[in-house]
Amino acid sequence: MTARIGVIGGSGFYSMEGFAAAKEEALETPWGKPSDNYILGELSGRPVAFLSRHGRGHRLSPSEINYRANIYGMKMLGVERILSFSAVGSLKENLGPRDFVIPEQFFDRTKDRPSTFFGEGLVAHISFADPICPQLAGVAEEACRAAGVRVQRGGAYVCMEGPAFSTKAESNLYRSWGMDVIGMTNLQEAKLAREAEICYVTIAMVTDYDCWHPGHAAVTVEDILGHLAANAHNAHRVIAEAVQRMPAERTCRCGSALAHALLTDRNAIPPATRRKLALLIDKYLN
């Protein structure tokens, strides 16, 4: 079974509601196993693939996630668009718990995480000035509003290493930089999706105010769990609306991101690397 639309679920969002004819698909990629089996089914008559980023039971920390396998597995299934849901902390007073944010920029504060499929004799430099697909961001915004979810389109997501949360000094520094939300996962996904020529958008679901907010110390674990559950419920509603609104054709440039990115002389690409990346590069080499 194949799917054109992919959904990645983050903290608190480990399964899909409303799937028809759901089945599991275990994949092995050139980069190993993804976080979990893909759940394939239909929403509004359209095939969708779902993946739990941290694995069911939340088994993988942000630094342990095999981002390359997760995105490559989506490519193997035929996915052209990914809606990625992620729990985040807010760095702005006007973005409160249970608000959704569709960031248009990322700032990388991670350390040594693999975030490219390339290397091993093949050099590629993608354009990443605008890391989010504008067409898909528009669909996500419309879906949030139709689902009755308070949403901000635009802003910047700072991706930190974790698993510990920020110090107050770090949190206030990110605020001084103008960052909007902070999370631990989406930067690598965005880069790899661009290399895989998959449209990608993050729907960041606010659970708290990070540690900068003077009232944050009063927030309890029960509060956070309540926000996670509410956000997951809203995410399912947003997905249903987004699938119904998804255009049949892509009008963005995501599908040709590698057209001018491959710099290595074609005759110098090692055969093993060419085989490993065939799904991504064959259309430009044949």
N, C-alpha and C positions, 0 to 999 in steps of 0.2 A: 504494500500500500504506500502511496506517495501523498504528499501534502504540499500545498503552495504557501500556507500560512503556518508559522511557528509561534509558539508561546513559551516563554521561560518564566517560571515562577520562583520567587525568592522566599525570604523568611516569612513563615506563616502561610505560605501558598504552595501546597505540595501536591495538589490534585486538581482535576478539572471537573466542574459541574456541567451537566447538560449535554455531555457527549453522547452521540448515538453511534452504535456499532463500534464501541471502543475496543481496541486490542493493543497489546504491548509488543514493542519491537526492540530487541537487544542488538545493539550494533557494536562492531569493533572497527575502529578507525586507525589510520596510520600513526596516530598519537595515543592509542590506547582506548580505554573504555570511557564513555561519557559518565556524567554524574549518576545516571540511573537509566532505566529503560525509557524509551519514548512511548508516550501514550497516543495512539492514533485513533481518530474518530471524526465525526461530522458535527458541525454547528451550522444551523441554518442551511443545511444541504451542502456545505463546503468542507472539504477535508482539512483538518487541522492537526498539527503535531504538538504535543505538550511535553516539556521536560522540567523536572524539579532540579533547580540549580544546585541545591545543597544535598540532593538525594532525599527520598522519603525517610522520615525520621530525623532529618537535619543532621546528617552524618559528616558532612564536609565543611570545614572552615573556609572562609574566602580565599586563603592562601593555598588551600589544598585542591581547589576546584580545577579540573582539567578543562580549561576554557577552549583549547584547540579542539579537543575531542567533541565537546558540546556543540560548537558551531559547525565543525566539519560533518558531524552526524546529521545536523539539520540540512546541510547541503546534499548529503547522500540521499535524503528523503525527498529531495526536490523542492525544498522550502525556498521561497523568494523573498518573503517578508517575515521579520521577527518582531513581535511585541514582547518586550522584556520588562517584567515587573520586579521592583526592588524596594525593600524597606530602607528608609533613610531618616537621618536626623535633619531638622530644619536649622538653618543659619540666619533666618530672617523672621522678624517678629510677626509679619503678616502671613507666614506659612505655618499653620498650626497642625496638630495631629489630625489625621484622616483627610487632610488635603492631598491632592495629587499634583505632581509637577512633571512637566514634559521638558526636561532641560535640552538646550541646543548646543551646549558646550561642556567639555570635560577638562579637568585638571588632574594630572597623574601624580599621586604621592605614594605609589606602590614601589616595591623593591624586587627587582630580579624575577618578575613573573613573565613567563613566555607570552608574548602578545603578537606574534607573527607566525605565519605558516612557512615563511621563506628562510633562506639560508642553505647551508649544505651545497654550495655551488651555484645557487640561483638568487640573484639580488632583485628585489622589487621595492619600489617606493610609491606607496599610494598617496593620493591627496586626502588630507584629513582636517583641513581647515574648518569644514562644516561636517562634524561627525555623525549627525542625525539626518535621516532621510526626510526631506521636507514634506513630501507627499504623505508618507506614513505618519508623520507628526500631526498633520492636518486631520487625518482620519482618527487618530487617537484623541485629539482635542474634541472633535465632534462627538465621539463616542462617550467621553467623560461627561460632557454637557447633557447628552441625551439620557445618560444613566443617572443624572441628578447629582453627580460628584463635583465638588468644588475643585477647580483645576486652574493651574497657571501654566501657560505655554511660554517657554523661554527660561533663561537663567543658566547657571553653571553648576555642575555636579563635581565636587572634589572627591576623588577616589583614593582612600587611604588604605594602608596595608592591613591593619587590624592584627589579631582579633580583638585586642583591647580597643576601647573607644578613645577619643581624643582627650588630651589634657586641656585644662581651661586656656592655657597659653596658646595651644594649637588652634582650639576652636575660635578664639578671638582673633588670631592671625588670619584664619580663613575668612572670617567675617570682614576684616579690614580689606581683604582682597576683592570683596564683592561676590563671593561664592554664595549660592542659594541653598544647596543641600549637600549633605555628606553621606557617603556610602562606601562599600568595600568591594564592589563586584563589577560594575558595568563598563568601566573603561576598556578592559581587555575584550569583552564581548563586542563592543562597538568597533574596535580596530580589526578584529578577526572577521566580523561580519562584512566590513568594507572590503577586506582582501578576498572574501568568498563571494563578493558581488551580490550580497543579500541586503535588502533594505532593512534598516534597524532603527528602532525607537525605544527609549527608556521611558517607562511610566513609573516615576519615583513616588512611593507612598509614604507620607510622613507619619512617623510613630512618636516623635518626641522633639525637643528643642536642643538636642546635643547637650553639652554641659555649660554653655555660655550663659544660658538664661537664668536670672536670679531665682526663678521659681522652680527650676528643674529638680532641686533636691527634694521637693515635696512630691515628685512623681513616684508612684509605686510600681512594682513589677506587675501587679494586677492591672494597673492603668495601661502599661505597655502591651500586655497580652490582649487586653480589650481592644486597643487600637489595631493590633495585628489582625485580630479576627474580623473587625469591621472592615479593614482595608481589603482583606482577602474576599469578603463578601462583595464589596464594591468592584473589585477587580474582575470577578466573574461577570458582573453586569456590563462592565466596560468591554470585555472581550466579546460578549454576545452582540453588543452594538457595533463594535469595530468590524467584526466579520461580516455583518450585514451591509456595512458601508464600504467595504474594501473594493476599490475599482478593479475591473478585470485586467487592465493593462497598467504597467508601470510607466510613468512619464518622467521619472527622475533619471539621474545618471549613475545610480548605484550599480546597475546591471552591466556597466562597462568600466568599472573602476580600475581594472587591470590593463585596459587597452594600451596605455602609454606608461605603465608602471614597471614592466619587465625590462631590466637594463642589461642583463647578461647576454652575451653573444649566444645565439641559439645553438651553435655547434659546440659551445663550451659547457652546456648544461650536462651534468653527470646523468647517465641513464637512470640510475636508481632514484635520483631526485625528481626527474621527469615523471617516472612511474608513480612516485609517491604523491605528486601534485597534479596528476593527470586530470582529475575532476575540475580543478581550478584553471588550468593553463592550456589544456589541449586545444581549445577553440582558437587560441592565439598562435599556436605553434604548427597546426596542421594546414 
